[in-house]
Amino acid sequence: GVGSMAVAILAKLGFEVTASTGKKDQQEQLLRNLGASHVISREEADASAKGAMGKQLWAGVIDPAAGPALAERLKQIQYGGAVAVSGLTGGAAFESTVFPFILRGIQLIGIDSVYCPMERRERIWKLLGGEWKPDRALELGIQEISWVQLPQTLETILKGGAVGRTVVNTMSDTPAE
């Protein structure tokens, strides 16, 4: 969800986007349709850089996973770049050095939806409804299901087979029991 929306928004704003996925065979075409110029596997994105600093590969990274691989991403950010972390499916801990921060002046940015001031929220909502609106992601990355389809869909999600977002139409059929 976060990654797909980020790909669509950044591509719409004119950035050259490289998307990383753990399901390259299933998601590559979707990610390209969302605007990714390049699609790489999670293993490629998480590859260890040799030494304290890696090759400067990325101007910025949207990282919805975090975990140990976050330290590797920090080593590969270009001078003055940033990493925005929005989740922790890869784990809450990571170990890094200060080198990326003091040698390349990079930033590690967290997201906050709890204490974010209303003025900032309104400004961002306006952009997301206007020039930043991820039209492609909203058209391509969402499937609608009924209550009856929910148990099977949840099994697919738990097995790691889900692609995109699933919305349950609460007005269709009757709730599953």
N, C-alpha and C positions, 0 to 999 in steps of 0.2 A: 504494500500500500504506500508507505512513505517513499520508498525508492521509485516506484512507478510514477507517482505524482511528481517527484523531484525531476525525473527524466523529462516528463512532459512539460513542466514549467520552464526548466532551464533551456530545453531545446526551443521552446516558443520564444524565449527571450534572446535567442541567437547564440547560445553557448554551444561549443562542440562537446557532446556528452559521451562519456564511456560508461556503460552500465555493467555492473557485476551481478551475477546470479548463480545460485546453487543448482538451477535447473536450466542450464543453457540450451539443451535440446528442446525443451518445452517452451521456453520464454524468449528465445532470441528474436524471433519474428515480431512478437508483441512489443518487445523493447525497441526494436528498430522502427516499428509503426508509431511508437510513442515519441520518437525523435532521436534515439540514441544513434550516434555515428559509428560507435564500436560497441561490441558486447564481448565481455570476457567472463571466464568462469570464476567462481569464488576462490578456487585454488590459485588462479593467476593473481587475483587481487590481494590474497592473503600471503603470497610468497614472501619469505624472509629476505630482507635486504642485508647484504653483508656489511658488517661494520656498524659504526655508530650512526651513520647517515647513508641513505640510499640515493639512487638516481632521482632527480627532481622530475617526477612524472605528472603530478596533478596540481592544478591551480587551486583546487578546492575539492573537498570530499563531503558528501552527505552520507553519514554512517548510521544506519538504523540498527546495527548489530552490536557494535563496541566489542568488548572482550579483548583477549590477548592480541588479536590481529590489529587492533587500534594502534598499538605501538609501532607496528610495521607501516601503517598508513601515514603516521606522523613523520616518519623518516623520509617519505617520498613526496612530501608537499614542496612545491616550489617556493622560492623566496617570497615572503609576504602573504602566503596563502593561508587557508583556514580549513579546519575540519569541524563540521557541525554534527554533534552526536545526539540522536533522538531516541535511542532505545538500548536495550541490553540483552537481546536474545543470544548474543555470543558470550555473555557473562558480564558481571559487574566489575570485575577486576582486570587491570592491565598493568604492565610494568614498562616504564619508559625512562629515558634520560631527559635532561634539559637541553640537549644539543639542538633539536629542531627549533626550539623556542629562541635560543640565544644566537644560533648561527644563521638561521633563516628567517627569524622574526615571524614565525607562524602563530596562528591562534587556534586554540581548542575552544569551541563554542558549544555550550549546552543549550537545550531548548527548555522552555518553561511555559506550561499552559495554565498553571495555577495562580501565580502571582503576577502574571503579565498585565500591565495596566490597560484599562478599557480603551483608552485613546489609541494605543498601539494595536490592540485587537481590531478595532474598527477600521483603522488604516489598512491593515493586512487583509481583512475580510473584503474591503472595497477592491483592493488589488486582485485578490483571488476571484472575485466576481467579474472583474474587468480584464485589464491587460495581462494579468498572470493566470487567468482561468485555464485550467488544464483540460481543454476541450477534448483532445485526443484520448486522454486517460479516462475521461468520463464516458466517452463513446465506446472505447475498446476494452477497457480493463474491468468492467463490472458485469456480472451475470445476475439475473434475478431468478429466484427460486420460490416455490410455494412451501407452506408448512409441511406438506407431505414429503417433500424432497429433503427436508432438513436432516433427518438421521443419516441418510446416505452421504449427503454433502459433508457433514461433520466427520464421518469416517474417512472420507477422502482428505480432508484438511489434516486430521490427526496422523495420517500416513505420509504427510508431506507432499501430496499430489495436487494441492490447490494452486491455481494460477490466477492472479488478479484478486478482485474483491467479489464477495457474494453478498447480495442483499435479499433478505426474506420479505416477500410481499405479504404483509399481515392481513391483507384483504382477500387473499386467495385461499381456497380450500378451508380446512379447519385445522387448528393446531394439532401437531403430532402429540401422541400420548406416550 
